[in-house]
Amino acid sequence: MAEEDAEDRKPQSDEAHSAFTQPTGVVPQPPVPEDESQTTSEFAIPTGMASPSSTQETEKSAFTPPHTYSARNAPSAFTPPHGMPLVKLTKEVPWQDQMRTMLRMPVTERPTPEASQRHEDDTGPAVPRVLDLTLRIGELLLAGGEGAEDVEAAMFAVCRSYGLDRCEPTVTFTLLSISHQPSLVEDPITASRTVRRRGTDYTRLAAVFQLVDDISDTDIEVSLEEAYRRLAAIRRNRHPYPGWALTAASGLLAGSASVLVGGGALVFLVAAFGAMLGDRLAWLCAGRGLPEFYQFVGAAMPPAAMGVTLSLVHSQEVNASAVITGGLFALIPGRALVAGVQDGLTGYYITAAARLLEVCYLVVGIVCGVLLVLSLGVMLDATSLKPETAFVATDSRPVIQILASMALSLAFAILLQQERHTVLIVTLNGGIAWVMFGALAQTSLELSPVAATAIAAGLVGLFGQLFSRYRFASSLPYVTAAIGPLLPGSATYFGLLALAQNDMTTGLNSLTKAAATALAIAIGVNLGSEISRLILKVPGATSAANRRAAKRTRGF
């Protein structure tokens, strides 16, 4: 026994030690009573709470409903009962309508894109190059005066045509960005581009729309290299009209506008000469790098100076006020005004606010240029520059008025650098707009000029949208020039003249009327476009696939 006790007291070798043997110097913990729970997890059930009945866990399918599921109180399904909306990208449907529809869908409800442009390899296109091409196309459209919604629709169409899903384009006044997320577990790829220069060239705008239409067409193969080549050619293309033609068009526009408000042959010639001088002065300011504000100040001064001079030379024989009014018609930024109001009505408030602020700056420049000359004319006691001088009623010379309105639209189309085959259509559209305005405001109906202007502008927007849908092109070339005869030139002139004569009440009333008329034009054009979309449903698609309204409605 002694030997056995001695043997037990011998230290064991290192190989016999357990990996969990307490080291020397550690006080051993007292043993836990048998009636105390051995559970030490933080998820242990507190004392006093009944433990769930232990059941035998069996192997189940991943699609087995959990035990908490109740058919009576089932949660809402991810897929709606009527199914996902079907959107068919067919040739007969304008791509603008299809892209607007999907842009206003939640990302989870958008159908998977079917790439219209095939690739030789299975890897697909290079995502950064597709995003860069999309931004370059959006830059040309936004710089050309296209609305923010149409720019986003074009960018979305390019991405989907090259097979990129989960793309979100964003358009503001000077910044374009697009984000592409390959999958829910991958990081998104984002690219942006700044629009630093803007110019009016509707021929280039139509070429870009044609490029987007070809890219979206499944029957036309447009590779990335081909798209880049065509885009570079569009950038290099020269304007369809030379500089002297633009100067002559500005003179024709001012002269036609002066005839609309009662001017004769002499007034037409003087107004045209003054507008051409103003156009050349604006080109000179632009060549010196002056901002656009000062260009409008310089362009507004020669027509006003010609009106004051004519008033001093022929005080009673001619209506010198019509000369200044014609010059104002040539300078009022109707294109930017329509685009700004359209962006606001479609929910792009940041872009709309920026464009309307741009319109305000340009109008202030016109006001400064005209007021400087009118103040000088008032000091020289120009007798025919009086607010009570009434213009000749438009119904006294209906044929001349209609021809003048058509000539004004023709000149406006040339200034906007439109394609030659669209000039005739927009000229007829401008004549129709003036006939509608005269029928509502200058006949026995005696409708308010603002309401008559809104209705006539709505007709212009309706016809312009129909023409654009027929050609799968932008509606701006068919709309912008046609609203030229409706611009508030006379109200603007009388407001500025009253301000020059220190009659603040009359001046503010006239300028308020001019602003209301301008807003009526913009809203009427947008309303006409929306009516055309309501009438012409998307063929081959369900009712859910039609263009949805913006979700930001009534503050919700």
KANORBEL-V302055 format. One record per backbone hydrogen bond with DSSP energy under -0.5 kcal/mol. NH is the residue of the N-H (numbers start at 1). CO is the residue of the C=O. E is the energy in kcal/mol with one decimal. If there is no record, write none. Layout:
BEGIN
((NH,CO,E) (NH,CO,E))
END
This chain:
BEGIN
((5,1,-2.8) (6,2,-2.3) (7,3,-2.4) (8,4,-2.2) (9,5,-1.8) (10,6,-0.6) (10,7,-0.8) (16,13,-1.0) (17,14,-0.9) (21,18,-1.4) (26,23,-1.5) (27,25,-0.5) (36,33,-1.3) (44,41,-1.4) (49,46,-1.5) (55,53,-0.6) (57,55,-0.6) (64,61,-1.3) (69,66,-1.7) (74,71,-0.8) (80,78,-0.5) (83,80,-1.8) (87,85,-0.5) (88,86,-0.5) (89,87,-0.6) (90,88,-1.5) (93,90,-1.0) (97,94,-0.5) (98,94,-1.5) (99,95,-2.6) (100,96,-2.3) (101,97,-1.9) (102,98,-2.0) (103,99,-2.3) (104,100,-1.4) (105,102,-1.0) (109,106,-1.2) (110,106,-0.7) (110,107,-0.8) (115,113,-0.8) (117,161,-2.1) (118,116,-0.6) (124,121,-0.5) (127,125,-0.6) (130,126,-2.1) (131,127,-2.4) (132,128,-2.2) (133,129,-2.6) (134,130,-2.3) (135,131,-2.3) (136,132,-2.1) (137,133,-2.1) (138,134,-2.3) (139,135,-2.2) (140,136,-1.8) (141,137,-1.9) (142,138,-2.6) (143,139,-2.5) (144,140,-1.4) (145,142,-1.3) (146,141,-2.2) (151,147,-1.9) (152,148,-2.3) (153,149,-2.2) (154,150,-2.1) (155,151,-2.3) (156,152,-2.5) (157,153,-2.1) (158,154,-2.0) (159,155,-1.9) (160,156,-2.2) (161,157,-2.0) (162,158,-1.3) (163,160,-1.5) (164,159,-2.5) (165,163,-0.7) (168,179,-2.3) (170,177,-3.0) (172,175,-2.4) (176,193,-3.0) (177,170,-2.2) (178,191,-2.6) (179,168,-1.3) (180,189,-2.8) (181,166,-1.7) (182,180,-0.6) (186,183,-0.9) (189,180,-3.5) (190,188,-0.5) (191,178,-2.4) (193,176,-2.9) (195,174,-2.7) (196,194,-0.8) (199,143,-0.9) (201,199,-0.8) (202,416,-2.4) (203,417,-1.7) (205,201,-1.8) (206,202,-2.3) (207,203,-1.8) (208,204,-2.2) (209,205,-2.1) (210,206,-2.1) (211,207,-1.9) (212,208,-2.3) (213,209,-2.3) (214,210,-2.2) (215,211,-2.3) (216,212,-2.1) (217,213,-0.8) (220,217,-0.7) (222,220,-0.7) (227,223,-2.6) (228,224,-2.5) (229,225,-2.2) (230,226,-2.5) (231,227,-2.3) (232,228,-2.3) (233,229,-2.0) (234,230,-2.0) (235,231,-1.9) (236,232,-1.8) (237,233,-1.2) (246,242,-1.5) (247,243,-2.2) (248,244,-2.4) (249,245,-2.2) (250,246,-2.1) (251,247,-1.8) (252,248,-2.4) (253,249,-2.4) (254,250,-2.2) (255,251,-2.6) (256,252,-2.4) (257,253,-2.3) (258,254,-2.0) (259,255,-1.6) (260,256,-1.8) (261,257,-1.2) (262,259,-1.7) (263,258,-2.7) (268,264,-2.2) (269,265,-2.1) (270,266,-2.4) (271,267,-2.8) (272,268,-2.3) (273,269,-2.4) (274,270,-2.5) (275,271,-2.3) (276,272,-2.1) (277,273,-2.1) (278,274,-2.3) (279,275,-2.3) (280,276,-2.2) (281,277,-2.2) (282,278,-2.2) (283,279,-2.2) (284,280,-2.0) (285,281,-2.2) (286,282,-2.4) (287,283,-2.2) (288,284,-1.2) (289,286,-1.4) (290,285,-2.2) (295,291,-1.3) (296,292,-2.0) (297,293,-1.7) (298,294,-2.4) (299,295,-2.3) (300,296,-1.6) (301,297,-0.8) (302,298,-0.8) (303,299,-0.6) (304,300,-1.2) (305,301,-2.6) (306,302,-2.6) (307,303,-2.0) (308,304,-2.3) (309,305,-2.5) (310,306,-2.4) (311,307,-1.9) (312,308,-2.0) (313,309,-2.0) (314,310,-2.6) (315,313,-0.6) (318,314,-0.6) (320,318,-1.0) (322,319,-1.0) (323,320,-0.8) (324,320,-1.2) (325,321,-2.3) (326,322,-2.2) (327,323,-1.8) (328,324,-1.9) (329,325,-1.9) (330,326,-1.4) (331,328,-1.1) (332,328,-1.9) (334,332,-2.2) (337,333,-1.6) (338,334,-2.4) (339,335,-2.2) (340,336,-2.3) (341,337,-2.3) (342,338,-2.3) (343,339,-2.2) (344,340,-1.8) (345,341,-2.4) (346,342,-1.6) (347,344,-1.0) (348,343,-2.7) (349,347,-1.2) (352,348,-2.2) (353,349,-2.7) (354,350,-2.1) (355,351,-2.4) (356,352,-2.6) (357,353,-2.0) (358,354,-1.9) (359,355,-2.2) (360,356,-2.2) (361,357,-2.1) (362,358,-2.3) (363,359,-2.6) (364,360,-2.5) (365,361,-2.0) (366,362,-2.0) (367,363,-2.8) (368,364,-2.6) (369,365,-2.2) (370,366,-2.6) (371,367,-2.8) (372,368,-1.9) (373,369,-1.1) (374,370,-3.0) (375,371,-2.5) (376,372,-1.1) (377,373,-2.2) (378,374,-2.6) (379,375,-2.0) (380,376,-1.7) (381,378,-1.1) (382,377,-1.9) (383,381,-0.8) (385,382,-1.0) (386,384,-1.4) (389,386,-1.8) (390,388,-0.7) (392,261,-0.6) (396,393,-1.4) (397,394,-0.8) (398,395,-0.5) (401,397,-2.5) (402,398,-2.3) (403,399,-2.4) (404,400,-2.5) (405,401,-2.3) (406,402,-2.1) (407,403,-2.3) (408,404,-2.3) (409,405,-2.1) (410,406,-2.2) (411,407,-2.5) (412,408,-2.3) (413,409,-2.3) (414,410,-1.7) (415,411,-2.1) (416,412,-1.6) (417,414,-1.6) (418,413,-1.9) (422,419,-1.3) (423,419,-0.6) (423,420,-0.8) (424,420,-0.6) (426,422,-2.2) (427,423,-1.9) (428,424,-2.1) (429,425,-2.2) (430,426,-2.1) (431,427,-1.8) (432,428,-2.2) (433,429,-2.1) (434,430,-2.0) (435,431,-2.2) (436,432,-2.4) (437,433,-2.3) (438,434,-2.8) (439,435,-2.4) (440,436,-1.5) (441,437,-2.7) (442,438,-2.0) (446,443,-1.1) (447,440,-2.8) (452,448,-3.0) (453,449,-2.2) (454,450,-2.1) (455,451,-2.2) (456,452,-2.4) (457,453,-2.6) (458,454,-2.1) (459,455,-1.9) (460,456,-1.9) (461,457,-2.6) (462,458,-2.2) (463,459,-2.4) (464,460,-2.7) (465,461,-2.2) (466,462,-1.9) (467,463,-2.5) (468,464,-2.2) (469,465,-2.2) (470,466,-1.8) (471,467,-1.6) (472,468,-0.9) (473,468,-2.2) (478,475,-0.8) (479,475,-0.7) (479,476,-1.3) (480,476,-2.3) (483,479,-1.1) (483,480,-0.7) (484,481,-1.3) (486,483,-1.1) (487,484,-1.4) (489,487,-2.1) (492,488,-1.2) (493,489,-2.2) (494,490,-2.5) (495,491,-1.9) (496,492,-2.2) (497,493,-2.7) (498,494,-2.2) (499,495,-1.9) (500,496,-2.2) (501,497,-1.4) (502,499,-1.5) (503,498,-3.0) (504,502,-1.0) (507,503,-2.2) (508,504,-2.8) (509,505,-2.1) (510,506,-2.3) (511,507,-2.4) (512,508,-2.3) (513,509,-2.0) (514,510,-2.2) (515,511,-2.4) (516,512,-2.5) (517,513,-2.2) (518,514,-2.3) (519,515,-2.4) (520,516,-2.2) (521,517,-2.1) (522,518,-2.1) (523,519,-2.8) (524,520,-2.5) (525,521,-2.3) (526,522,-2.1) (527,523,-2.7) (528,524,-2.4) (529,525,-1.8) (530,526,-2.2) (531,527,-2.4) (532,528,-1.8) (533,529,-1.6) (534,530,-1.8) (535,531,-2.3) (536,532,-2.4) (537,535,-1.2) (539,537,-0.7) (541,538,-1.1) (542,86,-0.7) (545,542,-1.3) (546,543,-1.0) (553,551,-2.0) (556,553,-2.1))
END
